[in-house]
Every structure is written in C-alpha cells, then in structure tokens.
C-alpha cells in the first residue's frame, strides 16, 4: 500500500510532498520539502525506513539552506544503535526515532511504534535534526501521549516537546 501526502507548513512557510509505502518489512518514506526561512529558500529531501514495528532502521537527509548543503545518512538496528559514515554514532545510543522539525511525518514514528492506549504516555529521546540551524543532536524530555475524548468521537496522539513546549497532534476519527 502506498500513500501520497501533501502538507503546508505553518511554523515554517513550506510545502511538503511525502510518499509512504508500506511493505512486508516495514515503511519506506520519501519526501521533498521546499520552503522559506529568514527570507531564504530551503530544500530538504529525506528517506526513512522502518521495520514492521515502526523502529527506524535507516534515514538519509539532503538539505540546502543559505547556500549550504548538508547530507546525513544513518543506519541503525531499530534498537537505538546507529552508524553514520561507517562509524558508530554512540552519542545517539538509545534513540530509536528521529525528529525533523520541518515535517509532521516524523512525529508519526514513535506514535506508531509505541502503540499507546488512550491517556497513556511515554518519555522518549530522539535524534533531533534541526536542518535550518544545521545541528543534529540528541533530544530527550519528549513525551508521546495518546488522548481520547469519546464524547466527541476523537482520538488524538502527539509528541510533547518540553523544550520548547510544543504539542503535535495527529487526529483520527473512528
């Protein structure tokens, strides 16, 4: 099964075309984001592969902003062990998910992986890819939570970043 998604960014003026292909081994996602930040055009292409448990096992990002090209490629085992450019990336040990702030898609990764029930939460750490600032870092203090309000027929899930405090929600209707 294949899903083609189109998003318009709110925080960053952008347009994203995201293609998610489900395979027997997991999800394969490719996407292109084009936008404007601080009066400069940026472009981001990313590929993410997960196993069937939604554990990230590969990601590649190519981005260009302010005439600077950045290329990242990480391979993992789905358990938080990463290799980048042929070397162990021990600074990210324990991170199963990645977060690219320019896209809502990466919020889906821990939400799908954790399979939380309504009103359940779990704290995680992620590889945080701030492409506009060209910084890749470990980010902890992130809670994934599932909300439910049966009277409205809405279930929502999201990632809560405590620094800065932002709540991302994915809303589904039964």
MDTraj code that builds the backbone (N, CA, C; nanometers):
import mdtraj as md
import numpy as np

residues = "UNK UNK UNK UNK UNK UNK UNK UNK UNK UNK UNK UNK UNK UNK UNK UNK UNK UNK UNK UNK UNK UNK UNK UNK UNK UNK UNK UNK UNK UNK UNK UNK UNK UNK UNK UNK UNK UNK UNK UNK UNK UNK UNK UNK UNK UNK UNK UNK UNK UNK UNK UNK UNK UNK UNK UNK UNK UNK UNK UNK UNK UNK UNK UNK UNK UNK UNK UNK UNK UNK UNK UNK UNK UNK UNK UNK UNK UNK UNK UNK UNK UNK UNK UNK UNK UNK UNK UNK UNK UNK UNK UNK UNK UNK UNK UNK UNK UNK UNK UNK UNK UNK UNK UNK UNK UNK UNK UNK UNK UNK UNK UNK UNK UNK UNK UNK UNK UNK UNK UNK UNK UNK UNK UNK UNK UNK UNK UNK UNK UNK UNK UNK UNK UNK UNK UNK UNK UNK UNK UNK UNK UNK UNK UNK UNK UNK UNK UNK UNK UNK UNK UNK UNK UNK UNK UNK UNK UNK UNK UNK UNK UNK UNK UNK UNK UNK UNK UNK UNK UNK UNK UNK UNK UNK".split()
xyz = np.array([
    [0.0841, -0.1181, 0.0000],
    [0.0000, 0.0000, 0.0000],
    [0.0888, 0.1247, 0.0000],
    [0.0442, 0.2264, -0.0706],
    [0.1208, 0.3497, -0.0848],
    [0.0286, 0.4695, -0.0600],
    [0.0780, 0.5664, 0.0177],
    [0.0005, 0.6867, 0.0477],
    [0.0825, 0.8086, 0.0096],
    [0.0216, 0.8999, -0.0643],
    [0.0878, 1.0237, -0.1037],
    [0.0253, 1.1381, -0.0240],
    [0.1070, 1.2089, 0.0539],
    [0.0588, 1.3151, 0.1421],
    [0.1155, 1.4495, 0.0987],
    [0.0375, 1.5538, 0.1163],
    [0.0817, 1.6898, 0.0856],
    [0.0505, 1.7768, 0.2063],
    [0.1539, 1.8443, 0.2604],
    [0.1365, 1.9306, 0.3759],
    [0.1847, 2.0713, 0.3451],
    [0.1197, 2.1665, 0.4053],
    [0.1671, 2.3050, 0.4047],
    [0.2130, 2.3363, 0.5458],
    [0.3365, 2.3835, 0.5601],
    [0.3912, 2.4141, 0.6919],
    [0.3307, 2.5403, 0.7499],
    [0.3099, 2.5397, 0.8806],
    [0.2575, 2.6574, 0.9495],
    [0.3690, 2.7358, 1.0165],
    [0.4517, 2.6656, 1.0946],
    [0.5587, 2.7349, 1.1660],
    [0.6647, 2.7846, 1.0680],
    [0.6975, 2.7010, 0.9710],
    [0.7913, 2.7379, 0.8652],
    [0.7111, 2.7404, 0.7357],
    [0.7213, 2.8459, 0.6610],
    [0.6475, 2.8562, 0.5360],
    [0.7046, 2.7510, 0.4412],
    [0.6253, 2.6453, 0.4153],
    [0.6776, 2.5356, 0.3346],
    [0.5656, 2.4546, 0.2721],
    [0.6052, 2.3716, 0.1776],
    [0.5172, 2.2753, 0.1136],
    [0.5932, 2.1427, 0.1099],
    [0.5257, 2.0345, 0.1497],
    [0.5904, 1.9038, 0.1529],
    [0.5071, 1.8020, 0.0774],
    [0.5754, 1.7210, -0.0026],
    [0.5143, 1.6061, -0.0686],
    [0.5812, 1.4812, -0.0126],
    [0.5042, 1.4001, 0.0582],
    [0.5545, 1.2847, 0.1313],
    [0.4877, 1.1579, 0.0777],
    [0.5670, 1.0610, 0.0418],
    [0.5174, 0.9337, -0.0103],
    [0.5546, 0.8234, 0.0883],
    [0.4549, 0.7548, 0.1428],
    [0.4762, 0.6473, 0.2392],
    [0.4326, 0.5167, 0.1742],
    [0.5257, 0.4248, 0.1657],
    [0.4985, 0.2947, 0.1048],
    [0.5129, 0.1876, 0.2126],
    [0.4056, 0.1137, 0.2358],
    [0.4076, 0.0040, 0.3323],
    [0.4497, -0.1238, 0.2600],
    [0.5488, -0.1926, 0.3147],
    [0.5977, -0.3183, 0.2595],
    [0.5867, -0.4249, 0.3682],
    [0.6042, -0.5508, 0.3344],
    [0.6013, -0.6542, 0.4385],
    [0.7081, -0.6323, 0.5467],
    [0.8186, -0.5658, 0.5113],
    [0.9266, -0.5422, 0.6072],
    [0.9125, -0.4155, 0.6890],
    [0.8179, -0.3276, 0.6527],
    [0.8016, -0.2019, 0.7256],
    [0.7564, -0.0889, 0.6351],
    [0.7927, 0.0328, 0.6731],
    [0.7539, 0.1510, 0.5962],
    [0.8767, 0.2131, 0.5299],
    [0.8575, 0.2578, 0.4058],
    [0.9614, 0.3307, 0.3328],
    [0.9016, 0.4655, 0.2942],
    [0.9632, 0.5723, 0.3409],
    [0.9109, 0.7064, 0.3200],
    [1.0118, 0.7906, 0.2453],
    [0.9646, 0.8601, 0.1428],
    [1.0472, 0.9588, 0.0730],
    [0.9690, 1.0889, 0.0694],
    [1.0404, 1.1997, 0.0808],
    [0.9715, 1.3275, 0.0865],
    [1.0604, 1.4404, 0.0381],
    [0.9948, 1.5453, -0.0108],
    [1.0625, 1.6687, -0.0502],
    [0.9887, 1.7844, 0.0150],
    [1.0651, 1.8720, 0.0803],
    [1.0100, 1.9921, 0.1429],
    [1.0792, 2.1122, 0.0797],
    [0.9995, 2.2110, 0.0404],
    [1.0544, 2.3364, -0.0117],
    [0.9891, 2.4481, 0.0671],
    [1.0705, 2.5413, 0.1138],
    [1.0133, 2.6491, 0.1938],
    [1.1026, 2.7704, 0.2011],
    [1.0622, 2.8624, 0.2876],
    [1.1357, 2.9873, 0.3067],
    [1.1527, 3.0111, 0.4559],
    [1.2766, 3.0459, 0.4963],
    [1.3077, 3.0745, 0.6357],
    [1.4093, 3.1882, 0.6375],
    [1.3794, 3.2898, 0.7169],
    [1.4653, 3.4096, 0.7255],
    [1.4951, 3.4643, 0.5864],
    [1.3897, 3.4703, 0.5046],
    [1.3939, 3.5262, 0.3691],
    [1.4867, 3.4513, 0.2748],
    [1.5156, 3.3244, 0.3060],
    [1.5985, 3.2413, 0.2200],
    [1.5236, 3.1115, 0.1910],
    [1.5359, 3.0643, 0.0687],
    [1.4716, 2.9407, 0.0257],
    [1.5498, 2.8208, 0.0795],
    [1.4786, 2.7193, 0.1249],
    [1.5435, 2.5945, 0.1639],
    [1.4749, 2.4779, 0.0930],
    [1.5510, 2.3690, 0.0818],
    [1.5007, 2.2462, 0.0204],
    [1.5525, 2.1291, 0.1029],
    [1.4639, 2.0354, 0.1327],
    [1.5001, 1.9172, 0.2104],
    [1.4432, 1.7941, 0.1400],
    [1.5268, 1.6950, 0.1225],
    [1.4825, 1.5643, 0.0748],
    [1.5195, 1.4640, 0.1832],
    [1.4258, 1.3775, 0.2184],
    [1.4600, 1.2745, 0.3161],
    [1.4005, 1.1407, 0.2781],
    [1.4701, 1.0357, 0.3256],
    [1.4233, 0.8975, 0.3131],
    [1.4329, 0.8354, 0.4505],
    [1.3276, 0.7669, 0.4910],
    [1.3260, 0.6990, 0.6197],
    [1.2734, 0.5575, 0.5972],
    [1.3419, 0.4606, 0.6564],
    [1.2948, 0.3219, 0.6522],
    [1.2754, 0.2745, 0.7951],
    [1.1631, 0.2056, 0.8166],
    [1.1371, 0.1434, 0.9460],
    [1.1170, -0.0052, 0.9249],
    [1.1313, -0.0799, 1.0324],
    [1.0943, -0.2204, 1.0249],
    [0.9442, -0.2322, 1.0495],
    [0.8912, -0.3516, 1.0562],
    [0.7461, -0.3670, 1.0701],
    [0.6939, -0.3211, 1.2060],
    [0.7834, -0.2961, 1.3030],
    [0.7435, -0.2442, 1.4345],
    [0.7576, -0.0921, 1.4425],
    [0.7794, -0.0272, 1.3302],
    [0.7964, 0.1183, 1.3207],
    [0.9217, 0.1673, 1.3935],
    [1.0223, 0.0800, 1.4072],
    [1.1514, 0.1208, 1.4613],
    [1.2362, 0.1678, 1.3432],
    [1.2918, 0.2876, 1.3531],
    [1.3690, 0.3448, 1.2436],
    [1.5000, 0.2690, 1.2277],
    [1.5269, 0.2232, 1.1039],
    [1.6488, 0.1472, 1.0754],
    [1.7396, 0.2175, 0.9740],
    [1.6880, 0.3237, 0.9116],
    [1.7686, 0.3983, 0.8137],
    [1.7063, 0.5349, 0.7928],
    [1.7908, 0.6372, 0.7830],
    [1.7428, 0.7649, 0.7317],
    [1.8553, 0.8384, 0.6615],
    [1.8142, 0.9111, 0.5602],
    [1.9058, 0.9924, 0.4806],
    [1.8387, 1.1272, 0.4583],
    [1.9139, 1.2336, 0.4795],
    [1.8611, 1.3689, 0.4617],
    [1.9609, 1.4488, 0.3798],
    [1.9101, 1.5152, 0.2768],
    [1.9906, 1.6097, 0.1994],
    [1.9171, 1.7420, 0.2064],
    [1.9839, 1.8444, 0.2586],
    [1.9178, 1.9738, 0.2728],
    [2.0084, 2.0854, 0.2240],
    [1.9440, 2.1913, 0.1781],
    [2.0175, 2.3091, 0.1332],
    [1.9462, 2.4327, 0.1863],
    [2.0227, 2.5182, 0.2547],
    [1.9711, 2.6437, 0.3092],
    [2.0876, 2.7406, 0.3199],
    [2.0625, 2.8653, 0.2816],
    [2.1663, 2.9686, 0.2874],
    [2.2917, 2.9260, 0.2113],
    [2.2731, 2.8657, 0.0943],
    [2.3822, 2.8195, 0.0088],
    [2.4711, 2.7158, 0.0764],
    [2.4213, 2.6487, 0.1800],
    [2.4965, 2.5434, 0.2472],
    [2.4248, 2.4115, 0.2235],
    [2.5004, 2.3134, 0.1777],
    [2.4470, 2.1802, 0.1528],
    [2.4831, 2.0902, 0.2699],
    [2.3874, 2.0155, 0.3205],
    [2.4100, 1.9242, 0.4316],
    [2.3570, 1.7873, 0.3913],
    [2.4361, 1.6850, 0.4165],
    [2.3963, 1.5485, 0.3831],
    [2.4211, 1.4590, 0.5036],
    [2.3194, 1.3831, 0.5423],
    [2.3281, 1.2912, 0.6557],
    [2.2802, 1.1540, 0.6129],
    [2.3453, 1.0512, 0.6635],
    [2.2975, 0.9156, 0.6405],
    [2.3293, 0.8326, 0.7643],
    [2.2258, 0.7720, 0.8215],
    [2.2391, 0.6896, 0.9413],
    [2.1743, 0.5540, 0.9153],
    [2.2406, 0.4494, 0.9627],
    [2.1844, 0.3153, 0.9589],
    [2.1782, 0.2642, 1.1014],
    [2.0668, 0.2003, 1.1360],
    [2.0501, 0.1510, 1.2718],
    [1.9914, 0.0124, 1.2745],
    [1.9842, -0.0420, 1.3949],
    [1.9304, -0.1762, 1.4129],
    [1.7874, -0.1754, 1.4660],
    [1.7284, -0.0571, 1.4811],
    [1.5929, -0.0463, 1.5344],
    [1.5886, -0.0508, 1.6862],
    [1.7033, -0.0649, 1.7495],
    [1.7110, -0.0730, 1.8959],
    [1.7899, 0.0450, 1.9544],
    [1.8257, 0.1424, 1.8702],
    [1.8964, 0.2601, 1.9199],
    [2.0463, 0.2576, 1.9019],
    [2.0961, 0.1695, 1.8157],
    [2.2387, 0.1649, 1.7835],
    [2.2557, 0.2142, 1.6403],
    [2.3399, 0.3168, 1.6203],
    [2.3492, 0.3849, 1.4915],
    [2.4910, 0.3858, 1.4374],
    [2.4995, 0.3842, 1.3050],
    [2.6253, 0.4013, 1.2330],
    [2.6036, 0.5155, 1.1344],
    [2.6983, 0.6086, 1.1322],
    [2.6944, 0.7200, 1.0380],
    [2.8318, 0.7331, 0.9733],
    [2.8337, 0.7358, 0.8423],
    [2.9593, 0.7441, 0.7671],
    [3.0574, 0.6340, 0.8079],
    [3.0055, 0.5130, 0.8289],
    [3.0897, 0.3995, 0.8606],
    [3.1383, 0.3928, 1.0044],
    [3.0982, 0.4872, 1.0895],
    [3.1440, 0.4908, 1.2285],
    [3.0246, 0.4828, 1.3227],
    [3.0460, 0.4182, 1.4392],
    [2.9410, 0.4136, 1.5401],
    [2.9080, 0.5554, 1.5859],
    [2.7803, 0.5841, 1.5980],
    [2.7337, 0.7150, 1.6453],
    [2.6819, 0.6968, 1.7877],
    [2.7756, 0.6746, 1.8818],
    [2.7393, 0.6436, 2.0198],
    [2.6646, 0.7561, 2.0907],
    [2.6797, 0.8798, 2.0429],
    [2.6092, 0.9912, 2.1061],
    [2.4578, 0.9786, 2.0916],
    [2.4120, 0.8920, 1.9996],
    [2.2687, 0.8720, 1.9782],
    [2.2215, 0.7340, 2.0264],
    [2.3044, 0.6670, 2.1058],
    [2.2683, 0.5342, 2.1569],
    [2.1378, 0.5441, 2.2350],
    [2.0454, 0.4562, 2.2036],
    [1.9158, 0.4541, 2.2705],
    [1.8062, 0.5276, 2.1960],
    [1.8421, 0.6087, 2.0966],
    [1.7408, 0.6801, 2.0160],
    [1.6881, 0.5847, 1.9093],
    [1.5611, 0.5586, 1.9136],
    [1.5007, 0.4715, 1.8132],
    [1.4360, 0.5548, 1.7034],
    [1.3937, 0.6763, 1.7382],
    [1.3219, 0.7629, 1.6444],
    [1.4057, 0.8845, 1.6086],
    [1.3678, 0.9469, 1.4980],
    [1.4281, 1.0750, 1.4602],
    [1.3173, 1.1793, 1.4585],
    [1.3578, 1.3048, 1.4697],
    [1.2622, 1.4150, 1.4599],
    [1.3212, 1.5203, 1.3675],
    [1.2470, 1.5512, 1.2623],
    [1.2816, 1.6608, 1.1718],
    [1.1737, 1.7666, 1.1927],
    [1.2043, 1.8776, 1.2591],
    [1.1009, 1.9758, 1.2923],
    [1.0255, 2.0334, 1.1721],
    [1.0815, 2.0241, 1.0540],
    [1.0168, 2.0796, 0.9352],
    [0.9004, 1.9958, 0.8844],
    [0.8846, 1.8742, 0.9376],
    [0.7794, 1.7859, 0.8880],
    [0.6990, 1.7251, 1.0025],
    [0.5684, 1.7131, 0.9865],
    [0.4899, 1.6427, 1.0879],
    [0.5057, 1.4906, 1.0782],
    [0.5586, 1.4411, 0.9667],
    [0.5664, 1.2962, 0.9489],
    [0.6488, 1.2274, 1.0570],
    [0.7630, 1.2853, 1.0965],
    [0.8486, 1.2148, 1.1928],
    [0.7825, 1.2018, 1.3300],
    [0.6772, 1.2786, 1.3577],
    [0.6011, 1.2592, 1.4815],
    [0.5253, 1.1268, 1.4783],
    [0.4980, 1.0777, 1.3592],
    [0.4260, 0.9522, 1.3419],
    [0.5089, 0.8326, 1.3888],
    [0.6404, 0.8411, 1.3770],
    [0.7259, 0.7253, 1.4042],
    [0.7088, 0.6708, 1.5467],
    [0.7280, 0.7520, 1.6519],
    [0.7095, 0.6946, 1.7862],
    [0.5632, 0.6664, 1.8191],
    [0.4716, 0.7421, 1.7615],
    [0.3292, 0.7189, 1.7874],
    [0.2903, 0.5794, 1.7389],
    [0.3340, 0.5441, 1.6183],
    [0.3043, 0.4106, 1.5645],
    [0.3813, 0.3018, 1.6388],
    [0.5073, 0.3302, 1.6706],
    [0.5930, 0.2306, 1.7343],
    [0.5444, 0.1942, 1.8741],
    [0.5044, 0.2922, 1.9520],
    [0.4716, 0.2680, 2.0931],
    [0.3335, 0.2058, 2.1147],
    [0.2412, 0.2291, 2.0221],
    [0.1061, 0.1714, 2.0311],
    [0.0422, 0.1954, 2.1682],
    [0.0467, 0.3195, 2.2128],
    [-0.0087, 0.3541, 2.3432],
    [-0.1609, 0.3519, 2.3409],
    [-0.2191, 0.3224, 2.4547],
    [-0.3640, 0.3278, 2.4692],
    [-0.4033, 0.4684, 2.5134],
    [-0.5305, 0.5068, 2.5004],
    [-0.5724, 0.6414, 2.5411],
    [-0.5315, 0.6747, 2.6849],
    [-0.4867, 0.7990, 2.7025],
    [-0.4417, 0.8561, 2.8299],
    [-0.3136, 0.7920, 2.8814],
    [-0.2407, 0.7262, 2.7955],
    [-0.1129, 0.6669, 2.8311],
    [-0.0034, 0.7530, 2.7685],
    [0.1091, 0.7678, 2.8373],
    [0.2204, 0.8484, 2.7868],
    [0.3508, 0.7743, 2.8101],
    [0.4516, 0.8089, 2.7297],
    [0.5847, 0.7514, 2.7483],
    [0.6879, 0.8541, 2.7058],
    [0.7935, 0.8671, 2.7856],
    [0.9015, 0.9593, 2.7528],
    [1.0027, 0.8888, 2.6637],
    [1.0520, 0.9609, 2.5634],
    [1.1494, 0.9049, 2.4699],
    [1.2609, 1.0060, 2.4453],
    [1.3648, 0.9607, 2.3768],
    [1.4673, 1.0501, 2.3252],
    [1.4793, 1.0238, 2.1754],
    [1.5152, 1.1277, 2.1008],
    [1.5197, 1.1173, 1.9556],
    [1.6477, 1.1798, 1.9020],
    [1.6806, 1.1439, 1.7781],
    [1.7838, 1.2165, 1.7053],
    [1.7129, 1.3369, 1.6444],
    [1.7464, 1.4553, 1.6907],
    [1.6792, 1.5794, 1.6531],
    [1.7599, 1.6460, 1.5417],
    [1.6996, 1.6574, 1.4245],
    [1.7678, 1.7097, 1.3056],
    [1.7167, 1.8501, 1.2738],
    [1.7830, 1.9507, 1.3308],
    [1.7472, 2.0905, 1.3055],
    [1.8241, 2.1354, 1.1817],
    [1.7629, 2.1157, 1.0670],
    [1.8323, 2.1371, 0.9402],
    [1.8566, 2.2839, 0.9096],
    [1.7672, 2.3710, 0.9521],
    [1.7849, 2.5132, 0.9241],
    [1.8994, 2.5735, 1.0050],
    [1.9242, 2.5176, 1.1224],
    [2.0377, 2.5614, 1.2050],
    [2.1590, 2.4708, 1.1829],
    [2.1421, 2.3689, 1.1008],
    [2.2447, 2.2697, 1.0687],
    [2.3029, 2.2059, 1.1944],
    [2.2122, 2.1608, 1.2826],
    [2.2528, 2.0952, 1.4067],
    [2.1791, 1.9618, 1.4190],
    [2.2542, 1.8593, 1.4523],
    [2.1984, 1.7281, 1.4784],
    [2.2354, 1.6957, 1.6230],
    [2.1340, 1.6659, 1.7059],
    [2.1629, 1.6418, 1.8470],
    [2.0652, 1.5417, 1.9050],
    [2.1027, 1.4883, 2.0196],
    [2.0138, 1.4029, 2.0951],
    [1.9161, 1.4939, 2.1694],
    [1.7896, 1.4615, 2.1628],
    [1.6893, 1.5389, 2.2342],
    [1.6102, 1.4450, 2.3234],
    [1.6124, 1.4736, 2.4528],
    [1.5343, 1.3931, 2.5465],
    [1.4223, 1.4808, 2.6012],
    [1.3578, 1.4375, 2.7046],
    [1.2440, 1.5112, 2.7619],
    [1.1299, 1.5261, 2.6631],
    [1.1081, 1.4255, 2.5818],
    [0.9972, 1.4269, 2.4869],
    [0.8983, 1.3204, 2.5309],
    [0.7734, 1.3590, 2.5463],
    [0.6695, 1.2635, 2.5839],
    [0.5782, 1.2389, 2.4656],
    [0.5476, 1.1130, 2.4438],
    [0.4482, 1.0743, 2.3442],
    [0.3243, 1.0375, 2.4232],
    [0.2098, 1.0951, 2.3863],
    [0.0874, 1.0737, 2.4626],
    [-0.0299, 1.0522, 2.3677],
    [-0.1236, 0.9689, 2.4082],
    [-0.2456, 0.9447, 2.3316],
    [-0.3616, 1.0008, 2.4122],
    [-0.4421, 1.0844, 2.3489],
    [-0.5584, 1.1448, 2.4125],
    [-0.6834, 1.0801, 2.3549],
    [-0.7878, 1.0774, 2.4321],
    [-0.9136, 1.0242, 2.3831],
    [-1.0282, 1.1012, 2.4458],
    [-1.1273, 1.1361, 2.3641],
    [-1.2480, 1.2009, 2.4132],
    [-1.3654, 1.1352, 2.3427],
    [-1.4189, 1.0289, 2.4016],
    [-1.5263, 0.9540, 2.3354],
    [-1.6500, 1.0371, 2.3062],
    [-1.6771, 1.1397, 2.3869],
    [-1.7980, 1.2194, 2.3642],
    [-1.7903, 1.2949, 2.2313],
    [-1.6688, 1.3224, 2.1838],
    [-1.6541, 1.3887, 2.0541],
    [-1.6190, 1.2903, 1.9435],
    [-1.5965, 1.1644, 1.9809],
    [-1.5601, 1.0648, 1.8809],
    [-1.4232, 1.0892, 1.8215],
    [-1.3322, 1.1464, 1.9023],
    [-1.1998, 1.1802, 1.8512],
    [-1.0927, 1.1118, 1.9351],
    [-0.9962, 1.0522, 1.8678],
    [-0.8749, 1.0042, 1.9339],
    [-0.7605, 1.0844, 1.8758],
    [-0.6696, 1.1268, 1.9579],
    [-0.5558, 1.2050, 1.9094],
    [-0.4299, 1.1552, 1.9774],
    [-0.3196, 1.1666, 1.9065],
    [-0.1919, 1.1307, 1.9659],
    [-0.0923, 1.2371, 1.9261],
    [0.0136, 1.2493, 2.0029],
    [0.1100, 1.3522, 1.9698],
    [0.2385, 1.3381, 2.0470],
    [0.3350, 1.4207, 2.0096],
    [0.4616, 1.4274, 2.0785],
    [0.4673, 1.5615, 2.1483],
    [0.5028, 1.5613, 2.2740],
    [0.5130, 1.6840, 2.3501],
    [0.6599, 1.7114, 2.3759],
    [0.7085, 1.8197, 2.3195],
    [0.8466, 1.8614, 2.3390],
    [0.8476, 1.9597, 2.4543],
    [0.9177, 1.9284, 2.5620],
    [0.9194, 2.0166, 2.6769],
    [1.0107, 2.1365, 2.6556],
    [1.1068, 2.1256, 2.5673],
    [1.1972, 2.2372, 2.5374],
    [1.2092, 2.2485, 2.3863],
    [1.1457, 2.3347, 2.3157],
    [1.0396, 2.4246, 2.3588],
    [0.9080, 2.3482, 2.3733],
    [0.8137, 2.4040, 2.4433],
    [0.6870, 2.3353, 2.4698],
    [0.5952, 2.3458, 2.3492],
    [0.5903, 2.2403, 2.2717],
    [0.5062, 2.2350, 2.1522],
    [0.4357, 2.1004, 2.1531],
    [0.3097, 2.0992, 2.1207],
    [0.2351, 1.9738, 2.1151],
    [0.1960, 1.9462, 1.9711],
    [0.2341, 1.8305, 1.9212],
    [0.1964, 1.7881, 1.7876],
    [0.0865, 1.6853, 1.8008],
    [-0.0201, 1.7013, 1.7281],
    [-0.1301, 1.6073, 1.7370],
    [-0.1612, 1.5468, 1.6012],
    [-0.1921, 1.4204, 1.6015],
    [-0.2470, 1.3538, 1.4854],
    [-0.3883, 1.3134, 1.5242],
    [-0.4867, 1.3668, 1.4581],
    [-0.6253, 1.3419, 1.4962],
    [-0.6859, 1.2390, 1.4008],
    [-0.7500, 1.1401, 1.4609],
    [-0.8204, 1.0390, 1.3801],
    [-0.9633, 1.0315, 1.4282],
    [-1.0534, 1.0090, 1.3375],
    [-1.1952, 0.9920, 1.3729],
    [-1.2336, 0.8481, 1.3446],
    [-1.3004, 0.7839, 1.4420],
    [-1.3390, 0.6436, 1.4222],
    [-1.4426, 0.6284, 1.3111],
])
top = md.Topology()
chain = top.add_chain()
for i, resn in enumerate(residues, 1):
    res = top.add_residue(resn, chain, resSeq=i)
    for name in ("N", "CA", "C"):
        top.add_atom(name, md.element.get_by_symbol(name[0]), res)
traj = md.Trajectory(xyz[None], top)
